[in-house]
Amino acid sequence: MSALLVGYARCSTDQQDLTAQRDGLLGLGVEADRIYVDHGLTGTNRERPGLREALAACRAGDTLVVTKLDRLTWSLPDARAIADELTAEDRTLSHDNTQSVGVAITARTRGSSSGTGSSRLSGGNR
């Protein structure tokens, strides 16, 4: 099975539109049926059905794609927890680095004798 791109989009209020995020994910190579969304839920709330579905849809070798990291989370500890969850099964997280964001996250599993994954978080605009 080949690696897939799995997209995630979120907006905080029911009045906001997900079109720009969906278009961005499509432009990054995510297929329309692989985009999971949460509408009307904040990034501080980790209990988001669309995020759960997106994480569950990611298999070993897959990449979770967001257009901007603030669509995924507002919390550095939460970003770290998501990265750790993804790397536990050789999955990665990617964002559109043409957008100005405060924190960049790279989650990649590295080969080790223990077979565990590792993740790296770095600050700064990308």
N, C-alpha and C positions, 0 to 999 in steps of 0.2 A: 504494500500500500504506500502511495507517495504522500509526502507531507502536504498539508493543506493550510490555507490561511483562513482563520476564523475571526470575524469582525465583531466588535462590540460598540454600540452607540448608546448614549444616555442624555436625556434632558431633564432638568429639575422640575419643570412645571408643565401642566397639560397644555398651556398656551404656546409653548415653544415647539419648533418644528425640527424634525430629525433629518430633513432632506439634505442639508449641507454635509452632515456627518455620513449619511448613506452614500452620497456622491463621492465623498472623499475616500471612503472604504473601497468602493467600486474602482476608483482611480488607482488605488494601491494594490489592486489585483484580487480583492476578496469577492467571491461569487455572491450574488444577491441572496441565495438561499442559505448562505453561511454567515449572515449578519444577524446578530441577536441584539435586542433593544430593551431599554427600560425607559418608560415615559412617566414623568411626574415623580421621580425619585432622586434624592440628592446623593452626591458622591460620598457623603459622610455615613450613609446607611449601607452597610455591607450586605444586608438582606434584600438583594435585588434579584428577582427571578431571571431576568435576561442575562445578568452576569453569571449566575449559577449555571444556566443553560450553556452559555459560551464556554465557561471553564470545563464543563462536562463534555462538550463537543470536541475539545482539544485532546488529541491523542499524541502518543510519542512521536516526536519530530515535527508536530504542528506548531504554528505561530498564532498567538492571539494578537490582533491588530486593532489599535485605537487611533483616531485622528489626532487627539490631544490627550495627554495624560490626565488632565482634570476631568475628562469624561469617564475615566476609570476610577479615580479616587482623589480625595483631597488630603489624605493623611499619608505621611511617609511610612509609619509603621504598617499601615494597611497595604501600601504599595509593596513593601518588603514581603508581607505575608502572601500576597498574590504571586509575586515573583517566586517565592519559595515553593508555593503550591504548583506552579507551572514547571519549575525545574525538577521537581521530585519525579516527574515522568518524562524527562527529556523534551519539554515543550518550551517555547520561547515567547517573549512579549515584544511587540514592535509598535512604535508610534511614528507618525508623520513628522520627521525632524525638521521639516521646513517651517513648522509652526513654532512660535516662541513659547517655551514652557519653562517652568522653574526647576523641574527635576526630570532627569532622564533616567530610564530604568532599562537595564539589559539583563536578561535572564537566560543563561545558557548553561547546559549541563556539560561539565568537563569530565573526561574519563579519570577515574581514580580507582585505587585498589579497593576502596570500600563501596564503590558504586553509587555514592551519593552525589547529588547535584549541588551547585553553588550558584548564587546570584550576586550581582553587583549593582549598587545604586550609586549614582553620581549626581551632584547638583550642578546648576548652571543652565544657561539658555543654550538650546541646541538649534 
